């Protein structure tokens, strides 16, 4: 993926997140995004890796900070850029720290057959490749691949 996406960025926010559990199929994530915090539970994905169950609840930032101290080693830091292409908004995550140099784009569709415009700056398709899940990157940083 190239940095060409930057010219179309609508908004950028810094994210800090950690995992209370990074077990595939039942991850429990704590995330602080600007002045809001969330606990998220993700279930197993379908065989294609395109969709998976997700439950999320907003929590206080102080609670999230306390919970981050209980997380498994490997806190993830990244900047999420919202990039509008056609009628969709891509979430482009630019990783920092030990995952610096890694940039991943994600697009949420209403269903897996929905058509979308694929920008020229997109790189290799990594959907379903667990190496690119943040829960994996927290334990296996990109800089050590």
Buried (B, 14 or more C-beta within 10 A) or exposed (E): BEEEBEEBBEEEEEBBBBBBEBEEEEBBBBBBBEEEBBBBBBEEBEEEBEEEEEEEEEBEEEEBEEBBEEBBEBBBBBBBBBBEBEEBBBEBBBBBEBBBEBBBBEBEEEEEEEEEEEBEBBEEEBEEEEEBBBBBBBEBBBEEE
